[in-house]
Structures are given as structure tokens and as C-alpha cells.
């Protein structure tokens, strides 16, 4: 990959190689790699890099946030939606340490991200300089896939190429690059290495034969699909394979946008808020094919919110009653907790392509006598899914079921919906439908305050016409409500729904179940409509079901940042049965 023309002309001046600052090299590498946006808060340690980006790579959108967590959540969202690492800049220790939960969120959500941290000059390393933490490798080591220290400007290209590769390979996730100020200021020859070629392991022919044998004899098979890094075409192929082989498909937690909800094979989402009927069916399945999903605590929640209970970890105890196939691109995920009957190291798209090629000319991988049993199995799961998303009830004068039915009918199929953590998030999870991948963002880390910042990140890289909706509880929004000003200042168009029950709803409910009383969960009453207007946000407050549709119509008709406050009783948590 050659340097941009402007940089190349400078290097040829006077017949010798021009040298540029390390900060300029960072900017040129990010530009050459096609980074669409960089989120940041200006501060000590990154001033040279921010200036180089502004002066030399104007094609990269620079988005300054109000809090480092907000800018890092936005970068995580960019990475998850775009399929390449989202990039953010953090200044020295105060700024860098504020990103810790967002880095953790990128890791738990397998979202590719590169956090660039400015560090004090190497000349004062180890002296506890102002605003400094001397060992970011120890700070971020447990949270990120890799932490790299760039000790010379000549190594910037090398380190960024490695960071890009690590963030995107295997299980995707965050990488931290630490750049001392004197490295950013020092000069070196401009070099922009080519984008790394990522490995795409696939399923071997012999293993495809084993998969075929297991699927052929199964009467109650189920595919559970999850993870990141998918191409839309591969997901469509997977759905077609499921239809051909008559296999129901569920998604892992907060990956419900991977399969079109109108598809006859889609049967729901596991994890927090799982339909009890689906949980029962997962346990009844005689073959589970887990494709690109992690078998961690969230995806195996059973009754009583107990992890590793939905699926039996002990292969011996599962016996012949349930066989497990686990397909993942990261060897560390395979057989980590669950000993699979067939563990396959394969990248998700490549695995689907191999399966499609192996079965293209064959009859469905099913014994004829089993076909009717499978059709009945799929039909029962699909019927239970439809009953679940049309059932339930909501207390009080504002029915959240009706709210989400109205919202669902109003939004475009490619609208992006973000949310943070809390009981309020179960409502859109249950009642909103998704028809395209890349239309749902929510943290598996349980990070409150995520939804608004993630929505801003989405708006930075998506077409302006795409609808974006951030959904939050009152406790969740106030974790990072300052980013309302960021969205207004950046000229972003998005709709915010805040469910205000004046409590930390999920914890309020948990305390009541455990102790019969609550401590610290009751919150003051904020007039969110007035609060939003202080930032220049158009806003509405809704207290009754009949008032929501007019408010939504008015909000959709406007541009810019808009907010609708949904006022509900404190008792409103997750949907009632």
C-alpha cells in the first residue's frame, strides 16, 4: 500500500527522504486503513495526534465527546457495526482510565476496537509524572486482547498493523496502543503497511462428514448462532440451510438481529429474558449446533438466573440425550467449559460456505422418517415464539407493549436500535422485530449509559438517512446523559426513548425478590423532557398509552436529536407473564 499522494510528494523533496512526526504517521496509517471516524476528548498526551488527524486526514471524521467512556462506547459500536476496528483516543491516565468499562464492554461483546492512549515522555517514565500511570500494560492487560507500547516512531506502522490483526482475528475484541508524547513528536520515515490478511480457517472435509452424520440422525436439532464478524450474505445462506434441513435457529444474547424475525426458522434469543418455552426446548434438543457463539454464563442462563444451567456442561451427563457441536474461530473458546462432541475451529462465514458447498447437491441431511418429526419440532418452536412476542402485560396507564408495537410499525427495516443495561431493556428485546443484521446494539457487559453513546457512534458511520433509536432507563441514561450535548453539537439525527420509573429497576426487582425490601434503588424524579431541552433537544413527555403515537409521529417528523420520556410507575420492570 502506497502513502497518499500528498505525503509521497513531500518525501521526494530535494532528492532525499523527508521525515515526518510520529503523530503524522499515526494519522496517515489510520487514513490508509480506511478508518471513517475517530472519537476522542482532547487532552495531554494526544494533542499532536489530534492535530495531525485534523490537518492531514480530513476524510476521517473527528468526534469530540464529553466523557471518555462515551467516546469509547461509540468506538466499540463503530467496530461492531462496520466490521473493522473502531478507533478512539484517550489522554494520559485520567482519560485513559475512564475508558476501562468500555474496553471491557468491547471484550465481552467481541467488538474490534483500538484505543490509543497518550503517555508522558519516556524521559520521565517511572517518576509518577503528572496525570500519568506508568504501566498501562498492567492496567488494560486483563481487559484487552493485547496492549502494545510503541517505543519508537519507526515502529508505528508495524504496531498498528499488528493491532489491526489482533483486533479482528479469532474472537474479535479491543486492543490498546500506548504512545509516549516524545514518540508522537519524534520524526521518522513515513511508512503505511498493507492491511493484514486475516486467516479464515474453515471446516475440514472429514469434519463436515461427521457433522452430516450427527445432523442426519437428529430428530430435534437446533442451531444457536451468535458472535460478530458476520457477512450479511453468509447469514442469509445460514437461514437457507436451516430451512433446507428443517432446523430451528435461535440467537445468543443480544445478537437477535442476525436472523430475520419473519423467517420461519427463527425461534428467539437465549440469555437474559429468555422465553421459558425456548429454554425448555433448548434442553430438549438432541443436537445443538452453536455457531460463532460463546458458551459463557449469559448464554447459558437457566431457571433462577443461574449460569451454565441451560445446557449441561458435562458431556458425560449429557450422554446421548443431547450432542453438542461448537464452531468458533477462536481455539480458546472451544472446550473451555463445554466439552463438545464435535469442536470445529472455523471462521463463521467460512464455516457456512463449507456447509453450503458440502450439502448443495444433496438431499436434506435428514433421514426420511425423521423429516416429519423435525417439521413438527420446528412448527412447535415457531408457534411458541409467536405466542411469546404477542403475550405478556404491563402495569399502569402507559402500556409498554403498545409503545413498542407502535415503534416497531413505524421504524424502517434497517433502523438501528441501541440500549444499555436494565430491566427496561427486556421490553424492546421481546417486542421489537429485526429484519437485517447490524440493527441492534447492547452491551453484554451490563454497562449502563451505553445506549446513547453507541447511537452516536452508529450515526458517525452510517448513512444519514438511517433511523437510529437509543433506548434507556432513567438510571441508565443519567450515567452518560452529557452525551446529549455531543449529539446536538455533532449535528446527529437520533431519537432517544427514556423509560422513567424513578428507580434502578432491575436491581429494585432483585432486592424485592431476595429480601422483600429495597435499599438505594429509589431515584429522584427528573423532568427528562425539560432536561433534554436544556441541551437543545426537542422533547416530549408521555404518561398514557394514547399519547405515545402522536408524540412518536411528531418526533419522527423532526430532524436532529429528539427525546420522548415514557413515564411509568416504579413497579414497572420487565414484562409480566
C-alpha positions in Angstrom: 0.0 0.0 0.0 1.5 3.3 -1.1 1.4 6.5 1.0 -1.2 9.2 0.0 0.0 11.4 -2.9 0.5 14.5 -0.7 2.7 12.6 1.6 4.6 11.0 -1.2 5.4 14.3 -2.8 6.8 15.6 0.4 9.1 12.6 0.8 10.6 13.2 -2.7 11.6 16.9 -2.0 15.2 17.8 -2.8 16.1 14.2 -3.8 16.0 12.8 -0.3 13.5 11.2 2.0 11.5 13.6 4.2 10.8 12.6 7.7 7.5 13.3 9.5 6.4 13.2 13.1 5.1 10.1 14.7 1.8 11.7 15.1 1.6 12.3 11.4 2.5 8.7 10.8 -0.4 7.6 13.1 -2.8 9.9 11.1 -1.6 8.6 7.7 -1.9 4.9 8.8 -5.4 5.4 10.0 -6.3 7.2 6.8 -4.7 4.4 4.7 -6.6 1.8 6.6 -9.9 3.5 5.8 -10.9 4.5 9.3 -14.1 6.5 8.9 -14.2 8.2 12.3 -12.1 8.7 15.4 -13.7 9.5 18.7 -11.7 11.4 21.4 -11.5 14.0 24.1 -8.6 16.4 23.6 -6.0 16.3 26.4 -2.4 15.9 27.4 -0.6 13.1 25.6 -2.6 13.1 22.4 -2.5 16.7 21.3 0.0 16.1 18.5 -2.1 13.1 17.2 -5.4 15.1 17.2 -3.7 18.0 15.3 -2.2 15.6 12.8 -5.5 14.0 12.1 -7.2 17.3 11.7 -4.5 18.7 9.3 -3.6 15.6 7.3 -6.6 13.3 7.2 -9.7 15.4 6.8 -11.6 12.4 5.4 -11.6 10.9 8.9 -14.4 12.4 11.0 -13.2 13.7 14.4 -15.9 13.5 17.1 -15.1 15.1 20.4 -17.2 13.7 23.3 -18.0 14.8 26.9 -16.6 11.7 28.7 -14.0 9.2 27.7 -16.4 6.3 28.4 -18.9 7.8 25.9 -16.3 8.2 23.2 -15.0 4.6 23.8 -18.6 3.2 23.7 -19.1 5.0 20.4 -15.8 3.4 19.1 -17.0 0.0 20.2 -20.3 0.5 18.4 -18.4 1.6 15.2 -16.3 -1.6 15.4 -19.3 -3.8 15.9 -21.3 -2.2 13.0 -18.5 -1.6 10.5 -16.6 -4.9 10.8 -13.3 -3.0 11.2 -11.8 -1.7 14.5 -13.4 1.4 15.9 -10.7 3.9 16.9 -10.6 6.3 19.9 -8.0 8.5 21.6 -7.6 8.9 25.3 -5.3 11.4 27.1 -2.9 10.2 29.8 -4.2 8.5 33.0 -7.4 10.3 33.9 -8.7 10.0 30.3 -7.4 6.5 29.7 -8.7 5.1 33.0 -12.2 6.5 32.3 -12.4 4.1 29.3 -11.9 0.9 31.3 -15.5 -0.2 31.3 -15.9 0.5 27.6 -12.8 -1.6 26.9 -14.3 -4.4 29.0 -17.5 -4.0 27.0 -15.7 -4.3 23.7 -14.1 -7.5 25.0 -17.3 -9.1 26.3 -19.1 -8.1 23.1 -16.3 -9.3 20.8 -16.2 -5.9 19.1 -13.0 -4.9 17.3 -11.6 -1.6 18.8 -8.3 0.2 19.0 -7.8 2.5 22.0 -4.8 4.9 21.5 -3.5 6.1 24.8 -1.2 9.1 25.1 1.6 8.7 27.6 4.1 11.0 29.1 7.6 11.3 27.5 9.9 8.3 28.0 12.3 10.7 29.7 10.1 10.9 32.8 8.9 7.3 32.8 8.7 5.7 36.2 8.8 9.1 38.0 5.0 9.3 38.7 4.7 12.3 36.3 1.6 14.5 36.4 -1.6 12.8 35.0 0.4 9.6 34.4 0.1 5.9 35.0 3.4 4.2 34.3 2.2 0.8 33.3 -0.9 0.8 31.1 0.0 -2.8 30.1 -0.9 -3.9 33.6 -3.9 -1.6 33.7 -5.5 -2.9 30.5 -3.9 -6.3 30.2 -6.9 -8.1 31.8 -9.4 -6.2 29.8 -8.0 -6.2 26.3 -6.8 -8.8 23.8 -3.3 -7.1 23.6 -1.6 -4.0 24.9 1.2 -2.6 22.9 3.7 0.1 23.8 5.2 2.0 20.8 8.7 2.9 21.8 9.9 4.5 18.5 8.2 6.4 15.6 9.8 3.9 13.2 7.6 1.1 14.7 4.2 2.9 14.5 3.2 1.2 11.2 4.3 -2.2 12.4 2.4 -1.9 15.7 -0.8 -0.6 14.1 -0.7 -3.5 11.6 -0.4 -5.9 14.5 -3.2 -4.2 16.5 -5.5 -4.4 13.5 -4.8 -8.1 13.0 -5.3 -8.9 16.7 -8.5 -6.9 17.0 -10.1 -8.7 14.0 -8.7 -12.3 14.3 -10.1 -15.2 16.2 -12.6 -13.8 18.8 -12.7 -10.1 17.9 -12.1 -7.5 20.6 -10.2 -4.4 21.8 -6.5 -3.6 21.6 -4.7 -0.8 23.4 -1.8 1.1 21.9 0.2 3.3 24.2 2.2 6.1 22.5 4.6 8.3 24.6 4.5 12.0 23.7 8.1 12.1 22.6 7.4 9.2 20.1 4.5 11.2 18.7 6.8 14.2 18.4 9.9 12.5 17.0 10.4 12.1 13.3 10.8 9.1 11.1 10.2 8.0 7.5 6.6 7.8 6.6 5.5 4.2 6.0 2.0 2.7 5.8 2.0 -1.1 5.9 -0.6 -3.0 4.0 -3.8 -4.1 5.7 -3.1 -7.5 7.4 -4.6 -10.5 5.6 -6.7 -12.2 8.2 -6.8 -16.0 8.4 -10.1 -17.7 7.6 -10.0 -21.2 9.0 -12.8 -23.5 7.6 -14.3 -26.9 8.3 -12.3 -29.9 7.0 -14.0 -32.4 4.7 -13.8 -35.1 7.3 -15.5 -32.9 10.0 -18.2 -32.0 7.5 -18.9 -35.7 7.2 -19.2 -36.0 11.0 -21.5 -33.0 11.1 -23.6 -34.6 8.4 -23.9 -37.8 10.3 -24.9 -36.1 13.5 -27.5 -33.9 11.8 -28.9 -36.7 9.7 -30.0 -38.7 12.7 -31.3 -35.8 14.8 -35.0 -35.5 15.5 -34.9 -32.3 17.5 -31.9 -30.3 16.2 -31.3 -26.6 16.9 -28.8 -24.0 15.7 -27.7 -21.3 18.1 -26.0 -18.5 16.2 -24.1 -15.6 17.7 -20.9 -13.6 17.7 -19.6 -10.8 15.5 -17.8 -10.5 12.1 -20.6 -11.9 10.0 -21.2 -11.0 6.4 -24.9 -10.5 5.6 -24.7 -13.0 2.7 -23.4 -15.7 5.0 -26.3 -15.2 7.4 -28.8 -15.4 4.6 -27.1 -18.6 3.5 -27.3 -20.0 7.0 -31.0 -19.3 7.2 -31.5 -21.0 3.8 -29.5 -24.0 5.1 -31.7 -24.1 8.2 -34.9 -24.1 6.1 -33.5 -26.8 3.8 -32.5 -29.1 6.7 -35.6 -28.1 8.8 -33.6 -26.8 11.8 -34.9 -24.0 14.1 -32.4 -21.1 14.7 -32.1 -19.2 17.9 -29.5 -16.4 18.6 -27.3 -15.8 21.5 -27.9 -12.9 23.9 -28.1 -9.5 22.2 -27.5 -11.0 18.7 -31.2 -11.2 17.8 -30.6 -9.1 14.7 -28.6 -11.9 13.0 -31.7 -13.7 11.7 -34.8 -12.1 10.2 -37.5 -12.4 12.8 -40.1 -13.1 10.0 -38.1 -16.1 8.8 -40.0 -19.4 9.6 -36.8 -20.9 11.2 -36.2 -18.1 13.8 -37.4 -19.1 17.3 -35.9 -16.5 19.6 -33.0 -15.3 21.7 -31.3 -17.1 24.7 -29.7 -15.3 27.6 -31.3 -12.7 30.0 -35.1 -12.5 29.3 -35.3 -15.9 27.5 -38.7 -17.2 26.8 -39.2 -20.1 29.3 -40.7 -22.2 26.4 -37.5 -21.7 24.4 -35.3 -22.6 27.4 -37.3 -25.8 27.8 -36.8 -26.6 24.1 -33.0 -26.0 24.3 -32.8 -28.6 27.0 -35.0 -31.0 24.9 -32.9 -30.6 21.7 -31.0 -33.8 20.8 -28.4 -31.8 18.8 -27.2 -28.3 19.4 -25.1 -26.6 16.8 -23.5 -23.5 18.4 -22.1 -21.4 15.5 -19.8 -18.5 16.3 -21.4 -18.0 19.7 -19.7 -18.2 23.1 -20.9 -20.6 25.8 -20.4 -18.3 28.7 -22.6 -17.5 31.7 -25.0 -15.2 29.8 -25.8 -17.6 27.0 -26.4 -20.5 29.3 -28.7 -18.9 31.9 -31.3 -21.3 33.2 -34.0 -21.1 35.8 -33.3 -18.8 38.7 -30.9 -16.7 36.7 -28.3 -19.5 37.1 -25.4 -19.6 34.6 -24.3 -22.8 32.9 -27.6 -24.4 33.6 -29.4 -24.1 30.2 -27.0 -26.6 28.7 -25.3 -29.3 30.7 -21.5 -28.6 30.7 -20.6 -32.2 31.5 -20.6 -34.2 28.2 -20.8 -37.4 30.1 -24.0 -36.2 31.9 -25.5 -35.1 28.6 -24.8 -38.6 27.3 -26.6 -39.5 24.1 -29.6 -37.3 25.0 -28.0 -34.2 23.7 -25.0 -33.9 21.4 -23.1 -30.6 21.1 -21.3 -29.2 18.0 -19.4 -25.9 18.7 -18.0 -23.9 15.8 -15.8 -20.9 16.6 -12.8 -19.0 15.1 -11.0 -18.8 18.5 -9.5 -22.1 19.8 -9.7 -20.7 23.3 -13.5 -20.7 23.2 -13.7 -24.4 22.2 -13.9 -26.9 25.1 -13.3 -24.0 27.6 -16.3 -25.0 29.7 -18.3 -27.2 27.5 -16.7 -30.4 26.1 -18.2 -30.6 22.6 -19.0 -33.8 20.8 -17.6 -32.0 17.8 -15.4 -28.9 18.3 -14.6 -27.1 15.0 -12.1 -24.2 14.6 -13.6 -22.2 11.8 -14.4 -18.6 10.9 -18.1 -18.1 10.8 -18.6 -17.1 7.1 -16.1 -19.8 6.0 -18.0 -22.4 8.1 -21.3 -21.6 6.4 -19.7 -21.6 3.0 -18.2 -25.0 3.6 -21.5 -26.4 4.9 -23.4 -24.9 1.9 -20.9 -26.4 -0.6 -21.0 -29.8 1.1 -24.8 -30.0 1.0 -25.6 -28.1 -2.2 -26.2 -31.2 -4.4 -27.6 -33.5 -1.6 -31.0 -34.1 -0.2 -31.6 -32.5 3.2 -29.3 -34.0 5.9 -32.1 -35.9 7.5 -33.4 -39.4 7.4 -36.8 -39.5 5.6 -38.6 -40.9 8.7 -37.2 -38.1 10.8 -38.4 -35.3 8.4 -41.9 -35.2 9.8 -40.6 -35.1 13.4 -38.4 -32.2 12.5 -41.2 -30.3 10.9 -43.3 -30.8 14.0 -40.4 -29.7 16.2 -39.8 -26.5 14.2 -43.5 -25.7 14.0 -43.9 -26.0 17.8 -40.9 -23.7 18.5 -42.1 -21.1 16.0 -45.6 -21.1 17.4 -44.2 -20.7 20.9 -42.1 -17.8 19.7 -45.1 -16.0 18.2 -47.1 -16.5 21.4 -44.3 -15.1 23.5 -43.9 -11.9 21.4 -47.7 -11.2 21.5 -48.3 -12.1 25.1 -47.3 -10.6 28.5 -48.7 -7.5 30.2 -47.7 -4.1 31.5 -49.0 -2.4 34.6 -50.1 1.3 34.7 -51.6 3.8 32.3 -48.7 3.5 29.8 -48.6 0.1 28.2 -45.0 -0.5 27.0 -46.2 -3.4 24.8 -48.3 -1.0 22.8 -45.4 1.5 22.8 -43.1 -1.0 21.2 -45.7 -2.3 18.8 -46.2 1.3 17.6 -42.5 1.9 17.4 -42.0 -1.4 15.5 -44.6 -0.5 13.0 -43.1 3.0 12.5 -39.4 2.2 12.1 -37.7 1.2 8.8 -36.4 -2.3 8.5 -32.8 -1.0 8.7 -33.3 1.2 11.7 -30.6 0.7 14.4 -31.8 0.3 18.0 -29.4 0.7 20.9 -29.9 0.1 24.6 -27.9 -0.1 27.8 -28.5 -2.4 30.8 -31.5 -2.7 33.0 -35.0 -4.2 33.2 -36.3 -1.7 30.7 -34.1 -3.4 28.0 -36.2 -6.6 28.2 -39.2 -4.8 26.5 -37.5 -4.0 23.2 -35.7 -7.3 23.3 -39.1 -9.1 23.4 -41.4 -6.8 21.4 -39.2 -5.2 18.7 -38.6 -7.2 15.5 -35.3 -7.1 13.5 -35.0 -8.0 9.8 -31.4 -7.1 9.0 -28.1 -7.7 10.7 -26.4 -4.6 12.2 -29.6 -3.2 13.6 -29.2 -3.9 17.3 -26.5 -2.8 19.8 -26.5 -3.6 23.5 -23.7 -4.4 26.0 -23.2 -7.9 27.3 -21.0 -6.4 30.0 -24.1 -4.9 31.7 -22.7 -1.4 31.1 -25.2 1.3 32.0 -25.1 4.5 29.9 -24.0 2.6 26.8 -27.1 3.2 24.6 -26.8 6.9 23.8 -23.1 6.9 23.2 -23.4 3.8 21.0 -26.1 5.5 19.0 -23.8 8.5 18.4 -21.1 6.1 17.2 -23.6 4.4 14.8 -24.6 7.8 13.4 -20.9 8.7 12.7 -20.5 5.8 10.2 -24.0 5.0 8.9 -25.8 6.8 6.1 -27.6 9.9 7.4 -31.0 8.6 6.3 -30.7 5.6 8.6 -33.0 5.8 11.6 -31.3 5.4 15.0 -33.1 5.0 18.3 -31.4 4.9 21.7 -33.5 3.3 24.4 -32.6 3.9 28.1 -34.0 3.7 31.6 -33.8 6.8 33.8 -30.9 5.4 35.8 -29.1 4.2 32.6 -29.4 7.5 30.7 -28.1 9.6 33.6 -24.9 7.6 33.7 -23.8 9.4 30.5 -26.6 11.9 29.7 -23.9 14.5 29.0 -23.5 13.0 25.5 -26.9 14.6 24.6 -24.8 17.7 24.1 -22.3 15.8 22.0 -25.1 14.5 19.7 -26.5 18.0 19.3 -23.1 19.6 18.6 -22.2 17.0 16.0 -25.4 17.5 14.2 -26.5 13.9 14.6 -30.1 12.8 14.0 -31.4 10.3 16.5 -34.3 9.5 18.7 -33.9 8.8 22.4 -36.6 6.9 24.4 -36.1 7.1 28.2 -38.3 4.8 30.4 -38.6 6.7 33.7 -39.8 4.6 36.6 -37.6 6.6 39.1 -35.6 3.6 40.1 -32.8 1.3 39.2 -35.4 -1.2 38.0 -33.5 -4.4 37.6 -31.8 -4.1 41.0 -35.0 -2.9 42.6 -36.7 -6.1 41.5 -33.8 -8.3 42.5 -33.8 -6.8 46.0 -37.5 -7.3 46.4 -37.2 -11.0 45.4 -34.2 -11.6 47.6 -35.0 -9.6 50.7 -38.6 -8.3 50.4 -37.2 -4.7 50.6 -35.0 -2.3 48.7 -32.0 -0.2 49.5 -30.6 2.6 47.4 -32.7 1.9 44.3 -35.3 4.7 44.5 -34.3 7.7 42.4 -35.5 11.3 42.3 -38.0 12.4 39.7 -36.3 14.1 36.8 -38.3 16.0 34.2 -36.4 14.5 31.3 -38.3 16.5 28.7 -37.1 19.7 30.3 -33.7 18.3 30.9 -33.3 17.5 27.3 -34.4 20.9 26.1 -31.6 22.4 28.1 -29.2 20.7 25.6 -31.2 21.9 22.6 -33.1 18.6 22.2 -36.7 18.5 21.0 -38.6 16.6 23.6 -42.0 15.2 24.6 -43.3 13.5 27.8 -45.8 10.7 27.6 -47.9 9.3 30.6 -50.6 7.4 28.9 -50.7 4.9 26.0 -52.9 7.0 23.7 -50.3 9.9 23.9 -47.4 7.9 22.6 -48.4 7.6 18.9 -48.8 11.3 18.4 -45.6 12.0 20.2 -43.7 9.5 18.1 -45.2 10.9 14.9 -44.1 14.4 15.9 -40.6 13.2 16.8 -40.2 11.2 13.5 -41.2 14.3 11.6 -38.4 16.3 13.1 -34.6 16.1 12.5 -31.7 16.3 14.9 -31.8 14.9 18.4 -35.2 14.2 19.8 -36.3 12.6 23.2 -39.5 11.0 24.4 -39.9 10.4 28.1 -42.0 7.4 29.0 -43.4 7.9 32.5 -44.3 4.6 34.2 -44.8 3.5 37.8 -41.9 2.3 39.8 -43.4 -1.2 39.8 -42.8 -1.5 36.0 -39.8 -3.6 35.5 -39.6 -6.4 32.9 -42.8 -7.6 31.2 -45.2 -9.6 33.4 -46.2 -13.1 32.2 
